[in-house]
C-alpha cells in the first residue's frame, strides 16, 4: 500500500520543487549572460524571434490565399512553367497560344486571330479574313521567337482548357506587346478569369 503523505512531507516536497525552479532560473540566467557576452540571442530573445517568425509565415500565407481568392487565380503550384524558366522548345498553334516545353499555354492579356476553319467548334475563325490573318500572325511569332531566348515572366495558373496562362519575354521583349505593335495580337485584358474588355473582332471590327 502507498503511504499517505504527511503535512511535513508535503511541505518538504513543495520546498524542493521551489528550490529546483530557482536553480533552473539561475542556470538559465547564467547561460543567458554567457550568450549575451558571446553575441548570441538569449532564451527570451530566441523565443520572441521564433514567435514572430511563426506569425509572419501565417500572415504571408493568409495574404497569398486572400489575393488568389479575390483575383480568381489558381496558384501556380507544381507548374512546369514557373516564373524564370527558360523555354527551350515552342510550338505555335496561332500567335497567342501553343506549347512551351511540351506543355499547352496561351499568352496573358492578348488575343490573336484564329487559324481554324470557319465555324469550327474549337479554334475556329469567324471569317476567312480572320483565318488568313491568323496564319500571317502565326508566321510572325514563329520567326520572332526562332532564335531568341524566351523566359517565363508571369504565370497565372490554368484556363478552362488546361492551358497555362503566361507572360513570356523574348530577349527581354514582352511577346504580347511585341505582337500588338505589329497587329498580330490585340489587347484582351483579364483579371483572373474575368475579361475586362470585349474580345477583339478580327473580321473588320475593332
DAVENJO-V814752 format. One record per helix or strand. SS is the DSSP state (a for helix, b for strand). FROM is the first residue (numbers start at 1). TO is the last residue. If there is no record, write none. Layout:
SS & FROM & TO
SS & FROM & TO
//
This chain:
a & 7 & 37
a & 43 & 71
b & 86 & 87
b & 90 & 94
b & 97 & 100
b & 103 & 107
b & 110 & 111
b & 116 & 116
b & 124 & 124
a & 128 & 144
b & 150 & 158
b & 164 & 170
b & 173 & 174
a & 175 & 181
b & 186 & 187
b & 190 & 191
b & 194 & 195
//
